[in-house]
Amino acid sequence: MIDAHMHAFPERLMSAIYKWFQNNREWDIPYHGWNADRLFDYQNEQGYDRYFVLLYVHKSGMAKDLNDWLAAMVKQTPKIVPVGCVHHEDDVEGETERCLGDLGFAGMKLHCAVQNITMDDKRLDPLYKTLIRYNRPLVVHAGTAPVDYTGKVGFAYFARTMDRFPELRVQVAHLGLYESEQFFQLAEQLPGVVFDTAAINPASLEESVSQEQLKDWITRYSDRILFGSDLPFLNGWATDVRSLIDGLNLEDAVLQKVYAENARQFWNM
Ligand SMILES: [Zn+2]
């Protein structure tokens, strides 16, 4: 079992993010206050062989320390698959290069809402070009789910970016909600685009997705969908996401792909 989408940060930043969710989202995060080590123990108890830790930055000058912190975490917790961050006002090429080269990260994460930047902003070109050069994936929060509070996310920005960088390998978070059909259709022309299920528990979403719809998407794109929980930033338990998928009566072969094989294949594990 692989969780292809979770978050962890140094303790002070982690506390600040929990508070942000409490003040801005009124979410009831059951993991509120849990630090990175506690989250990793929890993932081990849940039976994950590997878990992708995705960083992100909201202001310039922070990425380097965060990436160094994650590199140190990997040494003590080898089940972590590290996915680094870079801020568009920093040396994008230099920090991406350092993450993929010296630090040996699996890929990079871009959070368009937190960073308050559209995906097609030219300042991100060095991020995409460096990822392509290393043939490593980007995990992107490009869609409008769970909540679009910046107006900087959405399918149109993603499509424009992929038009310029069609060879970029991308894991689109949250199944591309709330414009999933458009994301999936474009992905049919782009073999390097996959999706994760992070935070698709109903309590975290503003627009509901029916079980029939979810089952249809996962069946149709069974080679392209990776399980991700979004631990710990969820309105509810990470296990709710798993229960939702388990409750869809999918074939075992499909579940096997979603819970492990697709991640192994896409991330060359
Ligand atoms: Zn996330």
Boltz pocket constraint, residues with backbone or C-beta under 6 A from the ligand:
constraints:
  - pocket:
      binder: B
      contacts: [[A, 5], [A, 6], [A, 7], [A, 173], [A, 198], [A, 230]]
      max_distance: 6.0
